[in-house]
């Protein structure tokens, strides 16, 4: 009866034709609305959203779903037996035989009526994307009975469309080599930094392309609602080009070895992908010249997916004023001491039961110490080395280390054998030296703030310059130091005298209640920045000593009135300090507001506020009191000298904020009394 009605009633036929045409138009509009442009400029479809719509009612209260209406529309005028050759139940099946996405692709190329034949060839959703050879074989069988005009180009049309409906799904411990046509559903992508071997980016991936397993492995802060893209996850992506493939493989091995060390930045997976350079690039990158066909040349990249750190220790030194109160100072140090535990675990690595390894990180520096989930974590083990321990008693383990930090590197890392010009083997004590340098920078920041960091960098750079000017060109019998211009902590053989002198200045300038900083400086001088590597403290002993510092540290409660007043000026600017060491490997200075507009500056600021409060020993200890800092003048125009006017300059730049604070508290401070005001504020800090 239905077939006779269609054939004999023109009015009914026109009605159904119009209804079906409207359904197809609505469908194509919905597909367009579910399209997202990836950073590679290719479009992908939010498939889950589109499938949900296909299974939804065409109107409120209706029992008919969109898939059924489109199913009917696809076969309208093609079948006259009164029923379609594939049921809607089979089309929308939630199991392995579901072919809803395949049907959607056929609708997009106006071939929806072929879904029964395609399904008969076992072309179902779980097999997507189909390999071209399989696609050619299946479609050749499908089109053998079709007119030429209907069969022509069907394979290429389907293949071109299937990729946007098959974006990559990011899973935990992902390990894949992706076809050039696969689309990575990265909706936003911004640079963090570029080093000699890799580029590091912060990326956003919409939630439907992240498995629940991967989502459970990252912090809750990594998931947030973006105003344009909806719920997304925030990751870091480290990208290596084809020439640096070995560095990629080395880093993957290091992450595998360290995956049980909870203090390491989390490795989430890796993949390789041949891509064009139509994605965003670093400004300094040379243009990608087109090939003979005029199109960008494909570039094979190897990529490591990592958890994203809110900020790194270098950002703290550059963008934040130091904690004022003893509770906050103690909390900062206790948070930083966690890195010593990480190093100890790396130096004495245990994997698979009773198998032990000696480990070297070789690249410990502030840029590689990240803040994640309220803790500091060590990142970038790209230059790490591992050596299996033997049962027999063995000498101090040594390895040849290539690459890694120079500014924070130990003097023995800068030595080469005179005859062979090859690097010498070094012990794990190189990591203790680097950590001592990090602690030295941290102590400088605690006492003098960002301006002190800048001055300290300049003091060391000037000292190295003087060493190079006066040192004789003779070499020692076995090895010769190889240092160049820079801001190292050593002269190629031993710690710079200027570093030791600087530490004395820090001790004299530190607050009288600041037990922690003065003890750390003493530890640095006596047991960490020691020229003889075998005399440096072992990582296990270092952790024990730092634990005693935490026990003896003070914890004073800051009065609420003062704490609240200080937190009000949290977002007011203060200055920017540049770093002379190598670029950061993992994390950008601040979460990009353009990327994460829903979080905004306030939440970024709150992340800085919260970090140390979680580790305070006092139950009512305040959050670390930091002030936001904008970019400062370039180093070329800044006076770094440690003249008598330097302190006054620092005070005049930083402490007008305290003057405004005093005004809010009803205290008037004349401009010429700013240094006195600073002194008074220090007294307040001492007794709070």
Secondary structure, DSSP 8 states (H G I E B T S, - for coil): -HHHHHHH-HHHHHHHHHHHHHHHHHHHHHHHHTEEE-TTS-EEE-HHHHHHHHTSBSSTT-S-BHHHHHHHHHHTTT--SSS-SS-HHHHT-SSTT--HHHHHHHHHTT-GGGHHHHHHTT--GGG-S--HHHHHHHHHHHGGGS-HHHHTTHHHHHHHHHGGGS---B-TTEEEEE-TT----EEEEEEEEE-SS-EEEEEEEEGGGB-HHHHHTS-GGGEEEETTTEEEEEEEEEEE-GGGHHHHHHHHHHHHHTTT-TTB--EEEEEEEEE-TTS---TTS----B-TTSSB--EEEEEEEEE--SEEHHHHHHH-----SHHHHHHHHHHHTHHHHHHHHHHEEEETTTEEEEEE-----GGGEEEETTEEEE---TT-EEEE--SS------B---S--STT--GGGGEEETTT--B--B-THHHHHHHHHHHHHHHHHHHHHHHHHHHHHHHHHHHHHHHHHHS-S---SSEEE---SS--SBSSSSB-HHHHHHHHHHHHHS-TT-HHHHHHHHHIIIIIS-SSGGGS--HHHHHHHHHHHHHH-------HHHHHHHHHTTTS--------S---SS--SS--TTT-TTTHHHHHHHHHHHHHHTT-SSTT--------------GGGS-----HHHHHHHHHHHTHHHHHHHHHTT----GGGHHHHHHHHHHHHHH-
